[in-house]
Amino acid sequence: MQGLMMDAPLLVSGILTHAERNHAHQEIVTRLVEGGIHRYTFGDCARRTAQLAHALQEMGVKPGDRIGVMGWNTHRQLELYYAISGIGAVCHTINPKLGPQNAAFVMNHAEDRFVFFDTTFAPLVQALRPHLSGVERYVAMTTEEETAKLGVGVDCYETLLEGKPERFDWPSFDENTAAAMCYTSGTTGQPKGVLYSHRALVLQCFAALLPTSFGAGAGDTILPVVPMFHVNAWGVPYSALMIGMKLVMPGPGLDGKSLHELITTEGVTFAVGVPTVWLNLLAHVEENGLDLGRLRYTLVGGAALSRKIIDGYEKYGVRTRQGWGMTEMSPTGTVNFDGPGFYDLPHDERIEVQLRQGKALPFVDMRIVSDAGEELPWDGKSDGHLHVRGPWILSSYYKAEEPTLTDDGWFDTGDVCVIHPDGRMQITDRAKDVIKSGGEWISTIDIENVGLSHPAVAQAAAIGMPHPKWQERPLLIVQLKDGAAASTDDIKDFVNEKLPRISQVDDVQAVDEIPLGATGKVLKTELRKTFADYQLPDLR
Ligand code: AMP
């Protein structure tokens, strides 16, 4: 028997309409690319988004067209998010740090018809233009004055909006229509396209807003430091508008000083981003004897949370939650919710639990599978490949030539994990990064966390080096803090004292700079190339 409910589609435009009607006076604050701070309300945002939708239609944008956007987190990119998907087109956010070759690849692969960009990326866009035959127009997301400086062949965002009607009758269509698109960061192999449906984005927005998920609420002022060009800034542009949270956009100012300024002057209470960002901010606050104003929570994801961040921020009264997800998962899969009684646990016991990636959001289904394909128990000990499925997890990469899912319909995340009996998932490695010694998995994450806790270490990365007896043994590569002096032998003694025998590193090597990828993650592929001729001490 069918239920007798209306078949109303879950569309992204519904979030904007709700925000305009119910939270019209809430603020959106942006650090502008042009310099200075821009401030307006959800109501203003809805009116300008309507103007933009009219402008897009006038430009000839049709449902299903891909529109490339290469920009910082700003009010203009927010307007693009809503206007493009609102008219049934696809907002293709492009990671400018992918490098020219990958950027050209993704824009051609997506077949972007129009490209919107921040002036910071004008030189990159200029260099890409000869390689983008399908792009009809380029629009600089700035004022007329700034656009004029870029020379001919570029339209001005603000001019496009001028004089357009401030209301738009958002169309209704199938909720499975694509709303947005993002390519995987491509640290291994060619970037792959992920197409988000309206339904997936709206459902994920609801799930992220549950009190047991991110934990941000209506009274919060939220700062998404995670870029809007990387998996929709973890959905914050949708969730902030859904419940009327004040939204603070950092623009291009992602350094410790700029973030600190914005957090304290705008009263940010909840901030979201990758670990590197939080380490930089912490260093700035510590070095300058500052405080963190009203900040009460950071949500850390994209890479493993470290004890250094948890303890460092707690000194300033800020708690840390960890989330885990992927471009392929819109992105959130789990959050380590610190529920009632969590902070009453003995400190070390609590940190051990807090370093886990967390419990699945409702409707995200997880399983662990051994190399032999057997499903493993959630006992906190059995580790294997993490598979997921659910309504905001991809069914196929865009234009995929091979099936994306397993034969029985799961997505293999490439992460290796254990799941504890309480449901908390804990990543122990990436399948491609895994160090397997004598048939046992060794967690590079554990080694890196211990490495990072050495006072002289700024960045740490563990990779597996070939070993005739053990197949692989861990090498720890460190980048020292500016001005710090510590010998690699000291660091080796320090980490090995803290690690279980199997994980103890065979050697420590220092480099001037550990290479980071476009999303701030260590490029192990590069490190492996650098150390291709290296031999572990007992083999020399
Ligand atoms: P991306 O698609 O670029 O966001 O990368 C997704 C991958 O980042 C995941 O498959 C994990 O390997 C890693 N990742 C994301 N969040 C975490 C986390 N909290 N801890 C450890 N690794 C993470």
Residues whose N, C-alpha, C, O or C-beta is under 5 A from the ligand:
A	BS01	AMP	S185 V300 G301 G302 A303 A304 L305 G323 W324 G325 M326 T327 E328 Q357 T413 D415 I427 R430
